[in-house]
Amino acid sequence: MYYQYFGLDEAPFSIAVNPRYLFMSARHRDALAHLLYGVGAGGGFILLTGEVGTGKTTINRCLLEQLPHDTDIAIILNPALNAIELLATACDELGIEYDPDNHTLKTLTDKLHRFLLDNYDKGRKTVLMIDEAQHLDFDVLEQIRLLTNLETHDEKLLQIILIGQPELAQMLARPELRQLNQRITARYNLDPLNLEETGAYIRHRLQVAGMSADREVFPSAVVKGIFRQTRGIPRLINVLCDRILLGAYGRNKTRADRSMLRQAAHEVMGEELVEEPRWRWPLALAVMLLLAVAGGWWYAEQGSRAAPPLAALPTPGPAEVAAAAPQSDPDPMSTGHMPADSESTVLESNAEPTPTVDPEPESDPLTRWLLPPVEAEAMHWALYSADSRPEDACPGRAVSGVACVEDRAATWEELAAFNRPLLLDMVTAERFSAAVLLLGFEGRHAWVATDAGVERAELAALGPLWSGRFRFLWHPPPGFDRALAQGDSGTVVASVAGLFARLDGQARALADQALNVALRQRVELFQRQQGLEDDGVVGVKTLLKLNEVLGIDVTAQGARQVLGEAAAVVQR
C-alpha cells in the first residue's frame, strides 16, 4: 500500500490504539498526572472527560501501565448495565467468586466489601475504572457512590475512575448527584490538540512508522488545513491524514497539497475544506488602522503628562549610564524598565491608565525611595520573622526558619514573577550604596517601602540606579539544601509531600520519606499549572510558588498592607 511508496514500515495513521505511536501532548500529560494523583490520593472518584477521539483511551492505557504493582483493577468497558450487572462484572474482573444463579445486590455488595477489606489488610489498592460512563443510569451511579462509603480513618478502600464524554460532567452537576460530585478528588477535561501540537503529532507518527525527520510530506499550509478541518481531534487527524497519503500515492506525488486535502475532507467527512474568509484580512487591517488612529489621539492627549523614558540597566556602572541614558523608549521586556509611554501586558494587563504623579518641588523623591542598606534589610527581615536579623543571614543557612537568597535579573518582568518583597541593590549617582525594598508593580511604577510607609516610585527613576542584583527571603522546608528529584529520600521529602497534601486537602501524603512516582507527577502537574518548567524536580522556584499558594511566605501585596498599616499606626 501507500506506506511502502513513502518508504514507511507500516501505515502511520491507523486508528487502532498502538502504544508505539503514543504522543503525549502537554494536555495528555496533565490528564495522566491528574489520574495518577487521584489514584495515589487515597480513594474517592476521579473524572476524565473529553470529546470523542481526543485520546481518552490512550490515557487509560498509560494509566494502566503506570499503576503501582500493588493495585488490583476492574475495568468496565460496557456501562449499559443495571446495578446488579455492574457489580457482577466488577466481581468478575477482580476474581471474586459468587453464585451466578443466586445473587442479589446485597450479596454482591457484601462480597465486594469483604474483598476490599482483605486487600487493605494486604496493603493493596483497588481501582474500578468505568469507560463511557456518560451512559450510566442514575440508580447505577448512586450504587457506585455507595461503594465508596467503606473507608478507614485515612482513606477510602475503593478508587473509582469515571471516563466519558463532556456530557458526563454535565450529568454529575445535577442536584440529585451532588453527593457523588462532591467526592471527586481529581477531574480533568481533555481538550483537542492545538495547531502546533497537531503538526508535532503528524510528524511523530510518520517518524515512528519509519520516515526520516528531515523529510516533509505535510507542508505547513496543509497542516493548518488539517487542523481547521479536524479541530485538533487526534482520531480525525488520523483518518484525514491516511486519506491524504492515499491520494498522494494515487497521483504519484511525494508531498501533500491543498487539493489533496480538499478531496480527502470531502471523501472522509462529506465536507469541503473549511477556507478562511477572503474578507477577514482586509477587515482586520481596517480595525488595526482604526485602533492606531485612536491610540495616537489618546497618547497625544496624555503626552504632556507622560513620564520621561526609562533608561536601560547600568553597564558597567550606574553613574556612567545615568549620565548617558538614551532618550528613546526602550523595549520594556528586553531592558526590564518600562517606557513611560507604553502599557506593559505583564505588569499592567487590566489596570486603567494612571497619570504620572509630579514630584514634589521641595524634595527629590529618590531620597525617600532609596534607603540605607542596613535599614532596608531590617525592614525586609521583619516581614518574615519576629526575631532580630542576624548579620550573616544572606546568603546562608535558614535562621529562625527563614532563608535568604541572592540573585540577578535583567528585567522588571523577572522581578514581578516573584510576587514577594525584594531587596534591590542600588548605587547612587554619587556612587554610594543604597537599597530599595520593592513591594510590587503598578503600570509604570513600583511600590516601594519608605520611612513614612509605602509609596509609588517611578521605574524611570529607579532603573538607572539598579545594579541588577536583588535578594529575597522565604521559608524553606526543614532540611532543604538542594533540589529534590525522584529517588531522593529523607525527612525533607516528607515535608514537601506534606505541603502538597495540605494544598490538596488530603489527610495522607503521596510519599513518606522517598520521592516516588506519585509525588513527582503531582509536582509536574503543579509546575504546569503555575507556568513553571514541568521537570518534576522540587527546586527553589517550585517551592517559592508552593509557599505563595499556601500562604506561607509574604506576598508583595501582603507586604504593602503590613507596612502601610504600620505607618498609619505610627502617624496616629
Phi, psi and omega per residue, in radians:
M1 nan -2.933 -2.987
Y2 -1.089 -0.489 -3.081
Y3 -1.126 -0.526 3.052
Q4 -1.198 -0.606 3.104
Y5 -1.084 -0.639 -3.138
F6 -1.579 0.110 3.121
G7 1.317 0.458 -3.133
L8 -1.675 2.673 3.124
D9 -1.414 -0.449 -3.108
E10 -2.783 2.978 3.113
A11 -1.186 2.143 -3.027
P12 -1.437 -0.273 -2.999
F13 -2.074 0.666 3.032
S14 -1.186 2.504 3.136
I15 -1.494 -0.045 3.052
A16 -1.215 2.524 -3.131
V17 -1.342 1.931 -3.138
N18 -2.100 2.032 -3.106
P19 -1.011 -0.455 -3.131
R20 -1.180 -0.422 -3.113
Y21 -1.694 0.251 -3.095
L22 -1.046 2.164 3.068
F23 -2.090 1.944 -3.102
M24 -1.738 1.703 3.019
S25 -1.268 3.046 3.118
A26 -1.042 -0.681 -3.129
R27 -1.269 -0.552 3.063
H28 -1.193 -0.677 3.084
R29 -1.137 -0.677 3.094
D30 -1.081 -0.791 -3.128
A31 -1.069 -0.787 3.137
L32 -1.112 -0.707 3.122
A33 -1.096 -0.696 3.086
H34 -1.059 -0.796 -3.112
L35 -1.130 -0.810 -3.140
L36 -1.113 -0.678 3.083
Y37 -1.106 -0.780 3.139
G38 -1.058 -0.696 3.111
V39 -1.114 -0.678 -3.113
G40 -1.448 -0.158 -3.042
A41 -1.404 -0.164 3.050
G42 1.740 0.868 2.999
G43 1.662 3.119 -3.082
G44 1.641 -2.835 -3.093
F45 -1.900 2.559 2.981
I46 -2.131 2.359 -3.073
L47 -2.124 2.169 3.040
L48 -2.168 2.090 3.123
T49 -2.140 2.839 3.121
G50 3.014 2.701 3.120
E51 -1.138 2.835 3.104
V52 -1.036 2.254 3.068
G53 1.525 0.100 -3.114
T54 -1.434 -0.190 3.071
G55 1.972 0.374 3.141
K56 -1.100 -0.699 3.117
T57 -1.115 -0.663 3.078
T58 -1.048 -0.761 3.108
I59 -1.087 -0.702 3.121
N60 -1.050 -0.782 3.117
R61 -1.045 -0.768 3.136
C62 -1.110 -0.705 3.136
L63 -1.093 -0.786 -3.122
L64 -1.079 -0.634 -3.130
E65 -1.261 -0.429 -3.056
Q66 -1.837 0.030 3.092
L67 -1.129 2.500 3.090
P68 -1.005 2.654 -3.081
H69 -1.144 -0.321 -3.122
D70 -1.629 0.526 -3.094
T71 -2.035 2.259 2.991
D72 -1.781 2.300 -3.054
I73 -2.238 2.419 3.035
A74 -2.000 2.174 -3.078
I75 -1.960 2.164 3.107
I76 -1.966 1.925 -3.081
L77 -1.621 -0.344 3.140
N78 -2.060 1.676 -3.087
P79 -1.451 0.032 3.136
A80 -1.335 1.090 -3.075
L81 -2.274 2.730 2.968
N82 -1.467 3.121 -3.032
A83 -1.066 -0.757 -3.127
I84 -1.143 -0.756 -3.134
E85 -1.126 -0.654 3.128
L86 -1.163 -0.755 3.107
L87 -1.120 -0.687 3.123
A88 -1.123 -0.705 3.104
T89 -1.120 -0.721 3.098
A90 -1.077 -0.731 3.106
C91 -1.113 -0.707 3.104
D92 -1.061 -0.775 -3.111
E93 -1.127 -0.609 -3.097
L94 -1.584 -0.024 3.135
G95 1.305 0.471 3.129
I96 -1.514 2.169 -3.118
E97 -1.423 2.440 3.059
Y98 -2.686 2.889 -3.126
D99 -1.406 1.924 -3.085
P100 -1.163 -0.355 -3.110
D101 -1.681 -0.179 -3.083
N102 -2.578 1.378 3.104
H103 -2.424 2.548 3.116
T104 -2.185 3.077 3.101
L105 -1.038 -0.692 -3.134
K106 -1.193 -0.789 -3.101
T107 -1.130 -0.684 3.109
L108 -1.175 -0.715 3.117
T109 -1.106 -0.763 3.137
D110 -1.088 -0.760 3.138
K111 -1.137 -0.689 3.108
L112 -1.145 -0.697 3.104
H113 -1.088 -0.757 3.126
R114 -1.101 -0.683 3.109
F115 -1.101 -0.754 -3.139
L116 -1.100 -0.723 3.118
L117 -1.146 -0.735 3.109
D118 -1.109 -0.718 3.119
N119 -1.101 -0.697 3.128
Y120 -1.120 -0.714 3.113
D121 -1.105 -0.528 3.126
K122 -1.456 -0.069 -3.096
G123 1.362 0.422 -3.116
R124 -1.890 2.654 3.078
K125 -1.752 2.689 3.113
T126 -2.218 2.254 -3.094
V127 -2.194 2.350 3.033
L128 -2.003 2.045 -3.139
M129 -1.920 2.212 -3.123
I130 -2.104 1.999 3.111
D131 -1.562 2.722 -3.115
E132 0.923 0.759 -3.020
A133 -1.202 -0.172 3.105
Q134 -1.168 -0.234 3.133
H135 -1.578 -0.027 -3.137
L136 -1.219 2.418 3.064
D137 -1.332 2.834 -3.104
F138 -1.061 -0.804 -3.108
D139 -1.149 -0.516 3.090
V140 -1.241 -0.740 3.087
L141 -1.052 -0.711 3.124
E142 -1.121 -0.701 3.098
Q143 -1.137 -0.679 3.092
I144 -1.090 -0.709 3.110
R145 -1.070 -0.701 -3.123
L146 -1.118 -0.467 3.122
L147 -1.120 -0.466 -3.119
T148 -1.459 0.007 3.128
N149 -1.246 -0.387 3.115
L150 -1.364 2.079 -3.045
E151 -2.689 2.880 3.000
T152 -1.774 -2.992 3.085
H153 -1.166 -0.442 -3.019
D154 -1.828 -0.535 -3.016
E155 -2.759 2.830 3.018
K156 -1.448 2.657 -3.023
L157 -1.530 -0.206 -3.132
L158 -2.275 2.197 3.048
Q159 -1.748 2.227 -3.081
I160 -2.060 2.207 3.122
I161 -1.921 2.084 3.099
L162 -1.820 2.177 -3.120
I163 -2.163 2.279 -3.129
G164 -2.980 -3.046 3.123
Q165 -1.396 2.908 -3.046
P166 -0.933 -0.504 3.141
E167 -1.127 -0.302 3.060
L168 -1.102 -0.774 3.105
A169 -1.096 -0.660 3.104
Q170 -1.140 -0.670 3.129
M171 -1.160 -0.729 -3.131
L172 -1.215 -0.334 3.120
A173 -1.358 -0.106 3.119
R174 -1.139 2.514 -3.086
P175 -0.968 -0.643 -3.091
E176 -1.220 -0.231 3.118
L177 -1.938 0.315 -3.072
R178 -1.119 -0.540 3.119
Q179 -1.119 -0.702 3.091
L180 -1.235 -0.754 -3.110
N181 -1.052 -0.620 -3.136
Q182 -1.256 -0.269 -3.134
R183 -1.620 0.019 3.114
I184 -1.320 2.017 -3.089
T185 -1.593 -0.332 3.107
A186 -2.631 2.327 3.118
R187 -2.485 2.564 -3.109
Y188 -2.678 2.365 3.044
N189 -1.842 2.079 -3.064
L190 -1.465 1.852 3.133
D191 -1.423 2.774 3.054
P192 -1.130 2.995 3.118
L193 -1.280 2.637 2.988
N194 -1.512 -3.084 -3.068
L195 -1.087 -0.812 -3.129
E196 -1.091 -0.750 3.130
E197 -1.172 -0.581 3.095
T198 -1.074 -0.812 3.089
G199 -1.079 -0.752 3.126
A200 -1.130 -0.649 3.121
Y201 -1.102 -0.789 -3.141
I202 -1.113 -0.803 3.132
R203 -1.094 -0.687 -3.136
H204 -1.061 -0.822 -3.102
R205 -1.181 -0.647 3.103
L206 -1.133 -0.728 -3.124
Q207 -1.206 -0.655 3.084
V208 -1.100 -0.598 -3.133
A209 -1.360 -0.078 3.040
G210 2.043 0.059 -3.124
M211 -1.480 2.468 3.128
S212 -1.212 2.630 -3.051
A213 -1.204 -0.403 -3.089
D214 -1.515 -0.019 -3.136
R215 -1.660 2.381 -3.118
E216 -2.056 1.892 3.100
V217 -1.653 -0.585 -3.133
F218 -1.943 1.729 3.084
P219 -1.066 2.844 -3.069
S220 -1.046 -0.643 3.126
A221 -1.108 -0.665 3.115
V222 -1.226 -0.682 3.104
V223 -1.060 -0.722 3.099
K224 -1.076 -0.712 3.097
G225 -1.140 -0.702 3.086
I226 -1.078 -0.748 3.133
F227 -1.087 -0.816 -3.139
R228 -1.095 -0.678 -3.080
Q229 -1.285 -0.641 -3.054
T230 -1.709 -0.224 -3.091
R231 1.053 0.415 3.070
G232 1.403 0.243 3.133
I233 -1.455 2.045 -3.017
P234 -0.947 -0.724 -3.108
R235 -1.099 -0.736 3.115
L236 -1.189 -0.615 3.071
I237 -1.048 -0.773 3.124
N238 -1.038 -0.839 -3.090
V239 -1.105 -0.780 -3.089
L240 -1.213 -0.764 3.129
C241 -1.121 -0.666 3.101
D242 -1.044 -0.767 -3.124
R243 -1.233 -0.591 3.102
I244 -1.133 -0.774 3.119
L245 -1.110 -0.662 3.094
L246 -1.124 -0.682 3.098
G247 -1.164 -0.689 3.092
A248 -1.118 -0.683 3.094
Y249 -1.088 -0.733 3.131
G250 -1.164 -0.483 3.134
R251 -1.652 -0.002 -3.129
N252 1.094 0.732 3.122
K253 -1.973 2.601 3.126
T254 -1.805 -0.114 3.098
R255 -2.289 2.465 3.108
A256 -1.356 2.658 3.052
D257 -2.382 3.109 -3.036
R258 -1.194 -0.499 3.090
S259 -1.165 -0.678 3.066
M260 -1.133 -0.703 3.103
L261 -1.091 -0.763 -3.129
R262 -1.088 -0.794 -3.135
Q263 -1.153 -0.748 -3.137
A264 -1.106 -0.726 3.115
A265 -1.077 -0.688 3.128
H266 -1.184 -0.731 -3.092
E267 -1.279 -0.666 -3.064
V268 -1.461 -0.751 -3.022
M269 -1.906 -0.109 -3.115
G270 1.251 0.410 -3.087
E271 -2.315 2.699 2.983
E272 -1.450 2.816 -3.130
L273 -1.060 2.344 3.086
V274 -1.300 1.929 -3.102
E275 -1.673 2.651 3.024
E276 -1.256 2.301 3.091
P277 -1.000 2.394 -3.091
R278 -1.187 -0.396 -3.101
W279 -1.499 -0.054 -2.989
R280 -1.169 -0.796 -3.070
W281 -1.218 -0.767 3.051
P282 -1.017 -0.707 3.119
L283 -1.121 -0.757 3.131
A284 -1.084 -0.682 3.130
L285 -1.126 -0.724 3.112
A286 -1.085 -0.736 3.106
V287 -1.095 -0.741 -3.141
M288 -1.095 -0.722 3.115
L289 -1.124 -0.723 3.102
L290 -1.069 -0.763 3.116
L291 -1.135 -0.664 3.135
A292 -1.100 -0.754 3.116
V293 -1.105 -0.790 3.125
A294 -1.094 -0.741 3.125
G295 -1.129 -0.666 3.097
G296 -1.096 -0.725 3.094
W297 -1.089 -0.730 -3.118
W298 -1.119 -0.799 -3.130
Y299 -1.148 -0.538 3.072
A300 -1.132 -0.665 3.096
E301 -1.194 -0.590 -3.082
Q302 -1.584 -0.167 -2.980
G303 -1.024 -0.644 -3.106
S304 -1.152 -0.394 -3.120
R305 -1.770 -0.031 -3.064
A306 -1.260 2.571 3.105
A307 -1.352 2.752 3.087
P308 -1.116 2.702 -3.113
P309 -1.100 2.641 -3.128
L310 -1.417 2.587 3.115
A311 -1.568 2.770 3.095
A312 -1.299 2.900 3.114
L313 -1.013 2.471 -3.087
P314 -1.210 2.231 3.071
T315 -2.558 2.105 0.087
P316 -1.510 -0.302 -3.070
G317 -2.464 2.583 -3.058
P318 -1.030 -0.672 -3.078
A319 -1.112 -0.784 -3.133
E320 -1.130 -0.765 -3.115
V321 -1.213 -0.643 3.122
A322 -1.079 -0.592 3.135
A323 -1.293 -0.499 -3.084
A324 -2.027 0.532 -3.094
A325 -1.118 2.369 3.136
P326 -1.174 2.635 -3.125
Q327 -1.682 -0.102 3.085
S328 -1.572 2.770 -3.097
D329 -1.352 2.044 3.070
P330 -1.364 2.881 3.059
D331 -1.205 2.098 -3.063
P332 -1.090 -0.498 -3.093
M333 -1.487 -0.380 -3.139
S334 -1.615 -0.540 3.133
T335 -1.669 -0.347 -3.095
G336 1.434 0.004 -3.106
H337 -2.196 1.961 -2.979
M338 -1.269 2.272 3.035
P339 -1.064 2.509 -3.099
A340 -1.148 -0.434 -3.107
D341 -1.654 0.204 -3.141
S342 -2.100 2.785 3.082
E343 -1.943 2.136 -3.128
S344 -1.447 2.233 3.077
T345 -1.271 -0.287 3.132
V346 -1.531 -0.815 -3.026
L347 -1.710 -0.223 -3.043
E348 -2.482 0.787 -3.017
S349 -1.160 -0.654 -3.048
N350 -2.115 0.032 -3.055
A351 -1.437 2.546 3.037
E352 -1.291 2.629 3.101
P353 -1.005 2.262 -3.076
T354 -1.909 2.125 3.112
P355 -1.054 2.519 3.113
T356 -1.231 2.340 3.108
V357 -1.471 2.104 3.132
D358 -1.170 2.409 3.130
P359 -1.160 2.611 3.101
E360 -1.121 2.304 -3.058
P361 -1.165 -0.468 -3.045
E362 -1.422 -0.170 -3.099
S363 -2.652 2.642 3.061
D364 -1.444 2.121 -3.106
P365 -1.078 -0.429 3.117
L366 -1.025 -0.512 3.129
T367 -1.175 -0.382 3.077
R368 -1.567 -0.632 -3.053
W369 -1.358 -0.563 3.130
L370 -1.535 2.186 -3.111
L371 -1.982 2.686 2.962
P372 -1.035 2.412 -3.070
P373 -0.928 -0.729 -3.108
V374 -1.122 -0.752 3.132
E375 -1.122 -0.768 3.138
A376 -1.131 -0.706 3.120
E377 -1.114 -0.723 3.122
A378 -1.122 -0.720 3.114
M379 -1.135 -0.709 3.124
H380 -1.096 -0.839 -3.121
W381 -1.092 -0.672 -3.101
A382 -1.106 -0.396 3.093
L383 -1.220 -0.404 -3.045
Y384 -1.938 -0.374 -3.063
S385 -2.592 2.510 3.066
A386 -1.434 -0.294 3.113
D387 -1.312 2.718 3.102
S388 -1.182 2.563 -3.089
R389 -1.297 2.201 3.058
P390 -1.256 2.672 -3.078
E391 -1.176 -0.556 -3.092
D392 -1.806 0.621 -3.054
A393 -1.253 -0.461 -3.045
C394 -2.388 2.222 -0.247
P395 -1.409 2.793 3.141
G396 3.004 -3.021 3.136
R397 -1.199 2.760 3.117
A398 -1.085 2.298 3.104
V399 -2.074 2.184 -3.072
S400 0.994 0.600 3.131
G401 1.369 0.071 -3.096
V402 -2.007 2.299 3.103
A403 -2.044 2.616 3.130
C404 -2.026 2.400 -3.119
V405 -2.219 2.329 3.042
E406 -1.772 2.484 -3.109
D407 -2.712 3.067 3.087
R408 -2.215 2.684 3.095
A409 -2.553 2.802 -3.141
A410 -2.048 -0.227 -3.090
T411 -2.352 2.717 3.020
W412 -1.121 -0.552 3.140
E413 -1.057 -0.712 3.105
E414 -1.046 -0.714 3.140
L415 -1.213 -0.693 -3.124
A416 -1.055 -0.544 -3.101
A417 -1.128 -0.397 -3.129
F418 -1.278 -0.539 3.123
N419 0.865 0.836 3.114
R420 -2.716 2.859 3.084
P421 -1.036 2.360 3.130
L422 -2.241 2.404 3.113
L423 -1.741 1.967 -3.096
L424 -1.656 2.337 3.034
D425 -1.434 2.132 -3.101
M426 -2.064 2.679 3.049
V427 -2.278 2.092 -3.102
T428 -1.245 2.938 3.092
A429 -1.070 -0.423 3.085
E430 -1.516 0.089 3.103
R431 1.238 0.498 3.022
F432 -1.667 2.576 3.100
S433 -1.319 2.459 3.092
A434 -2.619 3.103 -3.112
A435 -2.538 2.667 3.016
V436 -2.209 2.228 3.045
L437 -1.602 1.735 -3.044
L438 -1.430 2.288 -3.067
L439 -2.159 0.487 3.101
G440 2.036 3.126 -3.057
F441 -2.205 2.675 3.010
E442 -2.586 1.729 -3.133
G443 1.089 -2.146 -3.115
R444 -1.557 0.234 -3.070
H445 -2.205 2.823 3.017
A446 -2.128 2.518 2.998
W447 -1.473 2.225 -3.125
V448 -2.281 2.688 3.085
A449 -1.537 2.406 3.070
T450 -2.259 3.064 3.093
D451 -1.121 -0.422 -3.095
A452 -1.710 0.010 -3.122
G453 2.338 -2.366 -3.097
V454 -2.047 2.306 3.133
E455 -2.272 2.810 2.986
R456 -1.611 2.174 3.137
A457 -1.938 2.530 3.130
E458 -1.329 2.215 3.085
L459 -1.088 -0.510 3.122
A460 -1.086 -0.561 -3.139
A461 -1.459 -0.571 -3.098
L462 -1.384 -0.587 -3.032
G463 -0.918 -0.892 -3.090
P464 -1.146 -0.291 -3.071
L465 -1.742 -0.165 -3.090
W466 -1.438 2.273 -3.127
S467 -1.364 -0.216 -3.059
G468 1.692 -0.227 3.125
R469 -1.594 2.562 3.079
F470 -2.629 2.884 3.110
R471 -2.302 2.652 2.997
F472 -2.477 2.759 3.117
L473 -1.974 2.657 3.079
W474 -2.823 2.939 3.118
H475 -1.839 1.681 3.118
P476 -1.306 2.725 3.027
P477 -1.066 2.564 -3.139
P478 -0.962 2.229 3.113
G479 1.548 -0.032 -3.117
F480 -1.296 2.100 3.101
D481 -2.370 -0.042 3.112
R482 -2.827 2.892 3.121
A483 -1.138 2.533 -3.096
L484 -1.913 2.356 3.103
A485 -2.206 2.998 3.142
Q486 -1.008 2.330 -3.089
G487 1.779 -0.375 3.078
D488 -1.216 2.673 -3.099
S489 -2.496 2.940 3.126
G490 2.297 3.038 -3.136
T491 -1.135 -0.477 3.127
V492 -1.136 -0.586 3.074
V493 -1.135 -0.726 3.097
A494 -1.077 -0.652 3.109
S495 -1.124 -0.770 3.123
V496 -1.121 -0.784 3.105
A497 -1.047 -0.643 3.096
G498 -1.128 -0.628 3.095
L499 -1.120 -0.738 3.123
F500 -1.202 -0.643 3.060
A501 -1.089 -0.689 3.072
R502 -1.110 -0.726 3.113
L503 -1.069 -0.708 -3.073
D504 -1.569 -0.049 -3.117
G505 1.193 0.565 -3.100
Q506 -1.809 2.425 3.124
A507 -1.302 -0.455 -3.084
R508 -2.020 2.267 3.131
A509 -1.329 2.768 -3.126
L510 -1.290 -0.319 -3.120
A511 -2.540 2.726 3.079
D512 -1.641 -1.528 3.137
Q513 -2.147 0.294 3.098
A514 -2.316 2.285 -3.140
L515 -1.329 1.759 -3.051
N516 -1.640 -3.070 -3.107
V517 -1.113 -0.733 -3.106
A518 -1.063 -0.780 3.141
L519 -1.191 -0.703 3.107
R520 -1.047 -0.758 -3.127
Q521 -1.186 -0.584 3.062
R522 -1.168 -0.665 3.090
V523 -1.108 -0.779 3.133
E524 -1.046 -0.744 3.123
L525 -1.091 -0.794 3.113
F526 -1.072 -0.738 3.141
Q527 -1.081 -0.743 3.122
R528 -1.147 -0.699 3.136
Q529 -1.129 -0.521 -3.102
Q530 -1.704 0.104 3.108
G531 1.331 0.411 3.107
L532 -1.742 2.933 3.058
E533 -1.183 2.150 -3.040
D534 -1.537 1.161 -3.139
D535 -1.678 -0.056 3.138
G536 1.309 0.067 3.127
V537 -1.606 2.257 -3.125
V538 -1.549 1.608 3.114
G539 -1.873 -2.966 -3.073
V540 -1.115 -0.774 -3.102
K541 -1.069 -0.732 3.124
T542 -1.126 -0.768 -3.131
L543 -1.205 -0.609 3.081
L544 -1.055 -0.784 -3.141
K545 -1.195 -0.654 3.099
L546 -1.114 -0.765 3.098
N547 -1.073 -0.682 3.127
E548 -1.098 -0.824 -3.117
V549 -1.113 -0.661 -3.117
L550 -1.437 -0.126 -3.140
G551 1.338 0.399 -3.134
I552 -1.383 -0.770 3.133
D553 -1.658 2.801 3.111
V554 -1.393 2.217 3.075
T555 -1.489 2.927 3.114
A556 -1.054 -0.755 3.118
Q557 -1.138 -0.719 3.112
G558 -1.085 -0.682 3.108
A559 -1.139 -0.710 3.105
R560 -1.061 -0.718 3.141
Q561 -1.150 -0.777 -3.119
V562 -1.109 -0.865 -3.098
L563 -1.217 -0.578 3.074
G564 -1.156 -0.734 3.099
E565 -1.166 -0.677 3.116
A566 -1.085 -0.716 3.118
A567 -1.145 -0.674 3.121
A568 -1.119 -0.680 3.113
V569 -1.114 -0.744 3.138
V570 -1.107 -0.728 -3.131
Q571 -1.138 -0.637 3.111
R572 -1.206 nan nan
